[in-house]
């Protein structure tokens, strides 16, 4: 059976171009569907941007709806290298003059040196090292030897003495160090320091806690050599003491001239509700007042979020006269209703709590001609410094009722929740896009079928014309033979 390798070759007609023109004509409905899809996709994308901007505004509104934002207190020091501070909500405003005269520190004591850290100390008998903590008082400390004379030691009743066992498995300097460090409950860390002498290796005990009540007392029972090396009783004979290399001491300071001490460098409630961290000796002024900066930041974030929403809305509703095209949401009623609702909410007066602050303009936040908000920083600061409770009522309301922050957060929820205005519009567009996609696919199927039918007909035409041409040539040849003169 004859076949056609290329459309039009049998009929000598430009059937390929004809078929392409037919296909283009048939695809006109597809072009219209694609335009609709483009329009709805652009609108869906614009709604997504609007939703994102609304979410940011809602977050900013929720921050202003929290009453605790307006009751926060901050503490600041004039010299933060001397002291830093934080204030709890219970802290009261005030100014405190600080004079830090001493920082707390942990006690360190050192044993006499030994030649080798791995050589056994004393006999291979089981010994017990017991350590407790307390306060050294009275007596005299020899700065040259680091030992006390005539002192007393008062054990800290709140801390129980702790013991470790020393035997042939650990009776070297290194073994004792490791046995102490493995026992986390003993309250000290041990280290070995090489002082460069003939017997250079010295075992050093350092308390894990600072403060006067964390001075150490060490008692060793069992081996006498071990006891003579490590016994340490500040109230005993000098020969029974280790060398104190760092004295245990409290931090000391005055707060408005009143002496204050602490076992560590964190001082709590010397100024009510304030925690101070001491860093060095020196003077500083501590100021405790309302944290107006956090509220100011929250208000500015709210204004910024609102203006961003306006900017996004403007982007999608602008008409370009030069191109004669409009934004994806030009004339969109959903966006227009959202904008009107938000502006109406922000223009409505709040209940006066007695401060006289009922409108945003009262604290320096006002609308401009282009619909955005602007902030008068001076007016806002004055309101925060003088009428913080009124600003709180303006945004967070009273007893959970009213307030721009509370109202705005709820209003935006009504737009973006599952059945909200914006969510419903978004669902509607997605439904339209799904419908257009189905229509497009069906139209494409019809076009493909039509083009296939025409192609089959053109192919048959080619075959028919090819056969007719062949028959014509044959008959012409036969007639020529019949009419040829005989010889």
Order of alpha helices (4+ residues) and beta strands (2+ residues): alpha-alpha-beta-beta-beta-beta-beta-beta-beta-beta-beta-alpha-beta-beta-beta-alpha-beta-beta-beta-beta-beta-beta-alpha-beta-beta-alpha-beta-beta-alpha-alpha-alpha-alpha
